[in-house]
Each structure stands twice: as structure tokens, then as C-alpha cells.
Amino acid sequence: MSIFEYNGSALVAMVGKNCFAIASDRRLGVQLQTIATDFQRISKVHDRLFIGLSGLATDAQTLHQRLMFRHKLYQLREERDMKPETFASLVSALLYEKRFGPYFCQPVIAGLSDDDKPFICTTDSIGAKELAKDFVVAGTAGDSLYGACEAMFKPDMEPEELFETLSQALLASVDRDCLSGWGGHIYIVTPTEVKECTLKGRMD
Amino acid sequence: MGDSQYSFSLTTFSPSGKLVQIEHALTAVGSGQTSLGIKASNGVVIATEKKLPSILVDEASVQKIQSLTPNIGVVYSGMGPDFRVLVRKSRKQAEQYHMLYKEQIPVTQLVRETAAVMQEFTQSGGVRPFGVSLLVAGYDDKGPQLYQVDPSGSYFSWKASAMGKNVSNAKTFLEKRYTDDVELEDAIHTAILTLKEGFEGQISGKNIEIATIGPKRIFKVLTPAEIDDYLAEVE
């Protein structure tokens, strides 16, 4: 089994009309044994920027700590929040620093940039950025997620429709992957509010 | 003065609480050629005298005003070689920021890092402080900004400031003529008049340097021909 499949994960972010949504599964496993069913993969960097980290959980935790550290210092020095594009460049740089001994993670970054335009991107484990206008996926359920999102995505969805679409895409995809599932976490972010929901799916 | 016994080592405070080497560095700055900067409502202008030691010097090769990034520039009073070293370090810091964040460095951040370098040289062994004060002019998302950085590493934001030989006359002149809503073109005229105040000899596009940064956020050093045009307007 590959090191990226050790803990199992599913992450997806999708763009809507002046909003975005980011969702993950809730399973934490050790190969085929399920250890936790409430694992948080997505964290808030600031009110308009979220990052999800798929892959090896220990690397995801360490990388998350390093990113929070860098962002807090940035906030103190520059007296402002980081723009999503800037944060994505920072993630890319931090990952490439470990080019020959990488973090076994694939991050998904989603945020609202200036003038409330949604921004999503993912990188590979050594920092190659992939920007997308519609959706980005990561994790062991990645291939299924690509299929489900491609089929269900429509441009310019309002927050309610985006929530429905992303939830359905996530739950359908994790059902095809034995290493991810046990429900889902989804965040829908608009310029005015952040809504967090827990999804109930097949608990297996 | 009892202080002179403590003036040899940079890392030793004198009994009066001063670091005498920094005082001497400021003296070096004070005997340098006059430079000044004015922050307008829609840009910043910086200017300096460019008195060369002989008419045989190729004045086009002397560049006292330098850009640090496309939207930040700097001028100095004091020792030219020290200025070149600082410009080199600052440019590198600005580029490192850009390489990491893919974003232009904000003016305050670049000033802070340059000041930190200057401070390092007041607290390390075997080095001396930089014999320059810098005037950093930039235009970023926070608008036009003008900062002065001293050899000690302290920095201040100014609406208008001068440094070097003629500093007190120049500052008095600027205080009288400065208004908060001055526009860039007027600021350039004021800068020229301020330089003229203490200028020995005939002022021309070849013996002063002027640079501006406007709402388009591009730092530009004026050519001698452009300076001559402004001088004609001022007459």
C-alpha cells in the first residue's frame, strides 16, 4: 500500500457564484482498520481562507502547524490577512523545501480573494500548484471525486445549490473507496458568512 | 567629552547612554549632499544634489537614486559605497519576498527589513554602522509612502523630509510650503525649489537627480532633459 493511502482521505473544493465550498470525509484509519470517525481535515486559516490536507495524517498535522505559524507571523507583521493566492504560493514553497524528503500530503486551498472572487487550488506533495476554475480534488477517493464532480458541476451555483451538489459528489465518491467515508464535513463560505455542516453518509 | 573614551567600540554604551559610533555615523550623513523627499496625495517625489568632484566625471554613470522594486525607490545622504551595499541587500530581500509569496513586498515591510539590516551592524562584532540615511519612496496598496531610515536602524514615515548638508534650511522651507493635498506635479516643483535654496552654483538637469512614483505605481528616475523642463517651469 502506498504511503499516501495509509490513513485514507477524501477532499474536494468547488466554486460557486461569489462563494465556494470545501468538503472532506471524516475517517481516520490505519490501513484497513478504522481508528476515528470524526477526524478534521479542513481548518480555517482566516474567515475567508480554508485549507484541507489529505494524505498521511502526521504530515498533514505538522504541515498544518507550520502553516498556521507562518500565517500568524504574517498577520502580526503585515497587519492584514493573507490573500488566498499568496497563501497558495506559501504552501507551494514550504512543500518544495522538502523536495527530497517530502510531506506525504496533498493540500486543497480554498478562499475568497479581493472583490469576493472565489479561489481554489490544489498542489501535489512537492508543491506544484494546480489552479482550477471549477473544482479541485485530493485524497484516496480522488479519482471517484473527479468523476462525480465532472458530472454534477454547473458554473455559478448559489450557496444552497452548491452545498447540495458538493455533498452528493462527496458521498457518492467515498462510497466507492474503502479507505474514506464515515460521513463528511462541509464548509460553505460566502462574503458574509461561513456555514459548517456535518454530513451523514454510509457509516462503513 | 567623557564620551570620547567610549567611541572606539560600537558595542559599548557611553555613560550618557549613547552609542557614539552611531552619532559619528549621523555626522557623516549630515555632511553628505542634500537629499529630500515629498509625499503628495497621488505619489511621491525624491531628489538629491549630484555634485561631482570634477567636470571630467561622466555624470551619466553616477546614479544616486536607485529602484528597489518596480514600485519602490530610494535616495541617500552620506557614503555612496555604503548605499550601494544596502541597495543590493534590500533588492535581494524584496525578491525573496516575491519568490515566496508571488506578491510585491509592501513598502513598510521592505523598510522594516532594511532597517533591521542597519541595526544588525550596530550590534555585531567587527563591523561599523552604515554611513547613510535613506529616503525610501514607494506606492503600494496603502497608497504613497515616504520613509527615512537612519544608521541606527530607526525609521520614520514622513510627509516631507530632507537630509544631508542643508537639512535645517530645507526642512524649514518644506514645512512652510507643504500642504496635505499637494499633487505630484506641485511636489516636484517644491522639491526643485527646496534644492535650489542651498545650491551652490548653477542648478541644471546634470547636477541634480529627481525620481517620482505616481498612481501607476512605477518608480521612474527623470532624465536630465525632463529635469531641465521642470527647471524651466520653475523659473
Interface residues (C-beta under 8 A of the other chain):
Chain A: R77 E78 K83 E85 T86 S89 L90 A93
Chain B: M99 L100 Y101 K102 E103 P106 T108 Q109 R112
